[in-house]
């Protein structure tokens, strides 16, 4: 069976982990954490990078930093992972679910302003598949209404919108280094802080609400509890693995681009015959080649193709179940909002295996299997 994802090493991961142990500092914010911060801040200018234990925790930090509380509203696309909404619900906020665009599957900026109320505090832009949301329009809405703009950039590291890196538009952004992401350490993430007014407090919240980081920089002679917070920083052993991956980012991205391009060229004719659609990348967006999906003509066609691929030894998976229809969402709102594109896309989208060590032979098997399938009558 060709798996949906296969974790891999790209460089000196094991050597760096051993070095972290030899350094005598395997807790957070050691040498390799600092090296990761430096690379991320180089790639994402204007941000302060802070490694976290997950993208989920980075998003939770954004909610704390915005002082989100009960009664606040946050506008969030329904087509996203549950962490995007949980981060704000944990602080007592009410999620206001928005629909997505039919082309990029990103937050539909044309419907966002109508969702703003006096209780709205933030807009969360999720860059699906690493394709940038329409950030000019969303930033304009946020400015007009005095809202924070947050980027869930779990898919989008190394992606760009109109030449500018994703993750540098909002007051804050969250990255993921989960094993399914382009750059990985198994479980991990990062908070990117663009708003200078939030940077010092972000460091404190990440260190359990203390000024411990200032103590290690010898800026204070002792550290103490000065704010709320939690233990959001990862072990330096995880940072060591991550550092090795970040150092090989050019090679990793080149390999992923090749795989994405092979899928696109090998399936274009088939998609036209079957009424399926391949990923759409606007000309003003540069994608990071995070995933490759097929949008099948019907939900029945997706079920049929999943079964066909499984019989051929290929694991393909669906993606998000609409959050606005989830059991938890129904406890937070009287009726489900109208998100017709989300409902439609979630029933038809199929993700293909995508990882750097996917061999040419394996990818040819996948493409051949898809080309050998026809939608049921």
N, C-alpha and C positions, 0 to 999 in steps of 0.2 A: 504493500500500500504506500503510495506517495502521500506523505502527510500534508496537512494544510500549512504547518510551520515546522521548521527544523532549526533549533538553536545552533549557532556555530561560533567559532572563534576566528578572529581576523588577523591577529598579530601576536602580541606579547602578553596576553591575558594571564596565563599561568605564572609567567616570570614576574609580572607586576604584583600578583597576589602574594607570591613568596617574598617579594621585596617589602610589601606592606607589613608582613609578619616580622621580618628582620628589623624593620624600623622601630619595632616595639610600640606601635600605635595603630591598633586596628579598629578603634572606635572612630567616631565621626570627626570630620574636619582635619584629617591628616594631610600628608603630602599629596596623595593622589586626588583627594577631594579638591585641593587648591588647584591642581593641574587641570582638572575637569572644568572648574569655574573659569579658569583663564581661557580655555579653548572656546567655551560657550560664549563668553563675553566678547571674544574676538569675532566669532561668527555672527553674533547678535548685538551689534554695537548700540550703546545707549542703555543697556540693561545691566542690572546686578543679578548674577546667577547664584542660586542657592540650591545645591543638591538636596533632594528629599527622598524618603523611602518609597514614594510612589507618586504618580501623577494625581491620584486621588487626594493624597495629603497636600500636594501643592495647591489644588483647588480648594481644599478646606482652609488653607492659609489665606487665600484670597478673600474668603468670606469673613474670616476673623479680622483681617486688615481693613475691610470695609465696614466693620462693626455692624454686620447684618444681624437683625434681630426679628423677633416675632412681629408679624404684621407687614414686614417689608415684602416686596415682590421683585422677582428676578426673571427676566425674559430669556428663555432657553429653547433651543430647537428640540422638538420631540424626537427627532432622529439622531440620537447620540447614546453614548454609554451611560449607565446609571450613575457613575461617579460625578458626572457633570451636574446633575441635579441634587444628589445627596449632599454635596458639599454645602449647599445653601439651605436645604431642608433641615440639616443638623443644627443650623443656627436659628431655626424657627421661621425661615422665609417661606413664602408661598410661590411655587414655580408657576410661571405663565408660559405655557407651551406654545411655540410658534411653528408654523409650517416651513417646509424647505422648498428650494427651487427645483424644478424638474430637470434642469440641465446639470448643474454641479452637485446637487444634493446637499447644498449648504443652506444655512439660514436664509430665508427669503426676506431680503431687506425691505422689499416693497410693502410688507405687511407688519413690520415691526412698530412703526410709529403709532399705529392705531391701538397697539397693546399697552402703550405707556399710560400710566395713571399717576396720581399724586403719591402713591405708595411705591412706585418703581424705583429701585436703587441701582440696578445694573443690567447690562445686556451681555450675554455670553455668546461669543462667536466661536463655533466649532468648525475647524477647517477639515471637512471630510475628505479622506483619502489624500490629505496634504494639499488640496486645491484651496487657494485663498478665498475666503468670503469676500463680499464686496465691502471692503473696509472703509473706503471713502464715504460711502453712504451711511454705514453704521456709525462711523466716527462723527459724522454730521448730526445724526439723531442724538447721540450721546451728548454732544456739546450743547445742542439746543435745549435739552431737558436736564442738564446737569447730572448726567448718569455716568457711572463707571463703565468702561468697556473692558471686558476680560476676554482673553483668548484661550480657549481650550485647544492647545496646539499639540495634542498627543500624536497626531498623524503628520504634523507639518514641519518638523525640524528640517532645515535646508530648503524649504519651499519659499517662494517669493510672490509678492503681489505688487505689480507695477514696479518691479526692480528692488523692492524693499523686503527684507527677511520677515517671514511670518514669526510672530512672537514679539515683535517690536512696536506694534501699533497700540495696544491697550495699555492701561495703567499697569496691568500685570498679565502674565501668561503662564501656562502650565505645560510642561513637557513630560513625555512618558519614555521610559527605558525598559518597558516590559519586554519579555522575550519575543513577542511578535513584532516589535518595532524595528526600524532601520538600524538604530544603534541601541544596544541592549546590555543590561547587566542582570537579567533575569527578572528582577523586580526593582524598580527605581523610578525616579522622576526628578524634576527641577522646577523651581519657581523662578520666573524672570520678573524682576521689578523694574519698570521703566520710570515710574513716578518717584522722583528723589525723596519726596516727603514720606514715603512708605518704607524706605530701605532699612533704616535703623530699627524700626519696630519689627519688620519681617525677620531680621536676624534674631531678635529677642524671642519672638513667638516660636521660631524654629528650635530654640534652645530652652524649651520648657518654661518660657516666660522669664528667663534670667538674662543677665548681661555677661554670661559665661564667655562668649566670644571675645568681648572686650578684655576680660581677665587674661585669656590666653595671648592676646596681643599686648599685654602689659599696660593697658590703658587705665585699669583700675587695680587696686591691690587685693580686692576680693570681689566675688560676685554674689548676687542675691536675687530674690524673686521680686520682679518689678511689673509684671504684666501677666495676662493669661498666655497659655501656650501649651505645647506638647513636645514629645521627642520625635521630631520630624527629620533628623539627619541620619543618613545611612552609614553603615560601617565603611571604613576606609578600604576594606578588602573588596567590597562591591564597587567602590569608586575606582579601585585599581583595575578591575575588569573593564569598567566603563571607559576609563582613560585609554586603555589599549584599543578599544573599539573607536573612540573618537579620533585617535591618531590615525586610524585607517579609514577615516570617513570618505576620502576621495575614492579609494578603491572599492569600498562598500557601495557607494552611490553609483559608481560606474557599472558595477555588476548588476545592481537593481535596475538601472536604466536599460541595460541590455535585455534583461528578462522581460521587463514591461513592453519594450519595443517588439520583441519576438511574439508575445501574446497578441499585441495589436495588429501586427502584420499577418500573423497566421490565422486570425479569426475574423478579419474584416469582411471577407467574402461570405463566410458562413453567417455572420450576423445579419448581413443584408438579405440573405435567403430566408432566414428564420424569423425575421422581424424582431431581432434582439438588438440591444444597444451596448456599445462599449463605452468606457469612461470618456467623459468630455472634459477637455482642458482648455479654458479660454486663452486667447493669445496674450493677454496681459498677466497671466499667471505662469510661474515656473514651478512645476511639481517636483516633489522629492521621491517619486516612484515608491510610494508606501504600499499600495495594494492594487490589485487588478480585479475588477468585477465585471459580471455580465448582468444586464437587465433584461430578463426573459419576458416574452410577451404576456404570459399569464402565470399565476401561482402554480397551476397544474403542470405547466411546462417546466418550472423550476424543480418541482418534485420529481418529474420524470428524468431530468438531466442529472440530478443528484444521484438517483438510483443507477442510471446508466454509467456515470463516472465511478461509482463505488464498485460496480461489477467489473470495471476496467482497472481497478486497483488505484483509484484516485479519490482523495478526500477533498470535497468542496463543501463550503458552509454558507449559510445565510448570514445576515447581519442583524442590525438592531430591530428588536420588537418595539413598536412605538411607545414611548414613555407615557404619552397622554392617555393610553388605554391600559396601562399597567395597574394591577390591584392597589398598589400603594398610592398611585396618582388619584384613584377614585376616592380615597379617604381625604384628599386635600382639596377636592373641588366637587361641586354638585353635579356637574355634567362634563363629559369629555369635550374639549374644544374641537373646532373643526380644522383638521389638518389632512385634507384629502390627498395631497401629494405624498406625505409621509406614509399614510395608510397604503397607498398604491405601491410605492417603491419598496417598502419593507416586505411586501408579499412576493416580489419578483426578483429581488437582487440576490446574486450568487457570487461568492468570492472564491477565487482560484488559489491553489498553492502558490506561495510567493516567499522565497527566502534565498539568500545569497548562494547557498550550496546546491540549489536546484540545478541539476545537470542538464546539459543539452538533450541527452537521451530521455530523461524524465520529462522535460518540457515538451519534447516532440510527442511523447506518449499522450500527454494531456491534450495537446492541440489536436492530435489525430482522433482521440476519443470524442472530443467535442464535434469535430468536423464529420464524424460518423453518426451523429445523432440528429434526428429531426423532431420537431415539436409534434406531440400527439394531435391527431385530427379532432 
